[in-house]
């Protein structure tokens, strides 16, 4: 067997390693990763360059996509047409690029994942912004290399006037590495570049104050800044994206609908809706009636209709957890510099763009200088000829040939061959007086240009000024507002962040049922109307508390065991106007033997307000309201109770009110709340009223409502007394008599501040109820027994009295 003379042996593992590395570097440098200077991969650069060569400009007619694809693969990119057309499609999609580079006409796909039309159907041309990537390409601003068959030349990088890598981002998977650079807002990036130019030592914190984070074309929200800071500082970080959702309510049915108007970047809307439908069918998410895509030309709109009584924030949290309404974006700032892949931080990317622009401007200026000097050289010859016009004309007329005339001009006037040829090529019309003036003016102007070009080449400061001026022009023409909102906190979104603020009527019955309804449900009526029922109750039940509160308000529920529960108004179930609502014990998960004793409506937790509580044993405590702003789902301790004691009342004060306590033995005390020092939430409190053995507190009021004090006793007697009869005392005393607790009256069971137009309800232990107007009860002095309020049998006792809330 004949052996080839150049045969040599090589180990298979060495050959595989060498071949694999060559392939890997080819993919890394030639296909998958962007150059950090112009932010483009080779295929993007070749597409734009081919369109530039074809004069497929923004203000020219569209050309078929197939024609551009053919030029690109035939001249510069020897790969499949699918890769090139997919690149064109992406550069034309306004939901893929923050600032699209190609203006497409036809179907270029959608956010639902619909495929684009075939290239023979679509037409394209460059966007106006794309010209800023290619401007001055013909002025030797960048290096050109031969194309794949060495028949043409193509640029290694584009002389871009703006930082395209950061503005439009890039993603790609190479061999053993990947890049994922998010898009940003153009004005913010421009401001960042100018800041780096002005202060090369700019700190990281100063830079992120200018560039707060990515800005995606599909908007949405970025939750938390840690991932952004990690990426900008180290080149790697993970950010969390969320869809933007609002709550809409049907005025007729009062049913709520979650409306999604923005979704995370690169999320397929159709698949998102399909996933939500799948979760509904499999009952992984309950409480949704249907999901429907209502998007149109006006924008995105996904309607997620909820069942009646469903709390929207629970459904939203489930959607965020189980669908791509919440998504992660892993940032990797990796790109090519000097034919080497590297991970950069934010400042390095901006610095490299500045270096690139400086080189482009220097090369452009040098090119312009050379052209200007060449032109000045010719104009100088023409100027000499014009100054000696008669002699030049005579010499040319005497010459037998152009060569002889040229030689004569060179020898006579000390001209170069180029100048002499320019004189011979000059038309006769240039000899008119006006044309001569134009030549001289052009010569003087070009001398100024030459001086300016030399000044730029000698001054880096002037180069930087030009960079900033060009960036300002781009910002003014193409800049827009930020689309993606950045939320500093990483806390879970509550419904309060998304729901429209609306006034609600919240009703709580004596037996512990609660509900809410929109205030608009209770329309205005003329005087003398029949009114509307706020809540249907059983015969032995009635509305004890009625509040008008915003959906953003917070309710604090205090119980006899000294605990407080926290509930937003929007978390209270919404029920029909005439229904009972939901039991509070089920809504708040009360413990065994735990009963509601006070309800407070808190519009906002702000320092300067206090909550005063009173216990059965006569202790009072004042605590800053901020101590109650972060309770747990199972409630928190409102105050420390000794065994046998109970919390009987709680009120909100502003630090300037009078506090009134009444006991079962008919004693009372009025003192200024400044006598009670503010203490922590779990403190026990201080003595408010010194009680005799067997006595206990039955009620507390702060004197912010009512002009008279109503007192009721267990045998059905009571009275009203002007509050002016109760002088202010020091806290902790025995107080004064508010009603005589004789054998006829029995012990006191309630004290209430009332107005003349209030109604009262008295409740007996047998279930007997009586409702009476306050103005029918006499106002008498403090040290008296009162009058008969309710007729009861000898074995019955009155156990409660409340002011009705229906007013």
Buried (B, 14 or more C-beta within 10 A) or exposed (E): EEEEEEEEEEEEEEEEEEEEEEEBBEBBBBBBBBBBBBBBBBBBBBBBBBBBBBEBBEEEEBBBBBBBBBBBBBBBBEBEBEBBBBBBBBBBBEBBBBBBBBBBEBBBBBBEEEEBBEBEEBBBBBBEBBBBBBBBBEBBBBEEEEBEEEEEEBBBBBBBBBBBBBBBBBBBEBBEBBBBBBBBBBBBBBBBBBBBBEEEEBEEEEBBEBBBBBBBBBBBBBBBBEBBBBBBBBBBBBBBBBBBBBBBBEEEEBBBBBBBBBBBBBBBBEEBBEBBBEBBEEEEBEBBBEBBBEBEEEEBEBBBBBEBEBBBBBBBBBBBEBBBBBBEBEBBBBBBBEEEBBBBBBBBBBBBBBEBBBBBBBBBBBBBBEBBBEBBBBBBBBBBBBEBEEEBEEBBEEBEEEEEBBBBBBEEBEBEEEBBBBBBEBEEEBBEEEBBEEBBEBBEEBBEBBEBBBEBBEEEEBBBEBBBEBBEEBBEEBBEEBBBBBBEEEEEBBBBBBBEEBEBBBBBBBBBBBBBBBBEBBEEEEEEEEEEBBBBBEEEBBBBBBBEBBBBBBBBBBBBBBBBBBBBBBBBBBBBBEBBBBBBBEBBEBEEEBEBBBBBBBEEBEEEBBBBBBBBBBBBBBBBBBBBBEBEEEBBEBBBBEEEBBBBBBBBBEEEBBBBBBBBBBBBBBBBBEBBEBBEBBBBBBBBBBBEEEBBBBBBBBBEEBBBBBBBBBBBBBBBBEBEBBEEBEBBBEBBBBBBBEEEBBBBBBBBBBEBEBBBBBBBEEEBBBEBEBBEBEBBEBEBBBBEBBEBEEEBBBBBBBBBBBE
